[in-house]
Amino acid sequence: MDVSGLQKLTLLDYPGRVACTIFTGGCDLRCPFCHNASLALPERERDVIGHDELMAFLKKRVGILDGVAVTYGPGLVGALLCGVAYKLCPKLPAAYAGEVFGTGILGGLASYPIAAVLMGNTKAALFTFVPSFLISTAVGAAISVLVLSALKRTHVFSSLEGALR
């Protein structure tokens, strides 16, 4: 696993609990509004955290951290649907809808077996993660709308879009 970043503390990924976030690197998709392009694009320079360093960090925090969030899986469902939606209908609202549905709903549902089976979270239910995934994804999409609208007004968006083609 290519570990390209580590957020040592998050209170958002597991509401009411203390966790850290491991950011994996690399992605085959090229979404024009990717918020993790520095991690996703292989040609971009990024720090890679070695296995030994990561394990030392995690071992030191046993009993302190309640969880570890890894940035693969559910987010990729949204990224995939976002890319497919944009390919089928090259309009940004289609991409936003694909991201919100893919990450917010399908990603939230996909998190259940990960939490229940791999992490042993017996309190998790099928729809446990959907509200938080849906809210955060919808807010992220709304921010994307605002940022991309500003970029369109300044004609920066068209030059970025041209560079991606």
Buried (B, 14 or more C-beta within 10 A) or exposed (E): EEBBBBBEEBEEBBEEEBBBBBBBBEBEEEBBBBEBEBBBBEEEEBEEBEEEEBEEBBEEBEEEBEBBBBBEEBBBBBBBBBBBBBEEEEEBEBBBBBBBBBBBBBBBBBBBEBBBEEEEBEEBEEEBBBEBBBEBBBEBBEEBBEEBEEBEEEEEBEEEEEEEE
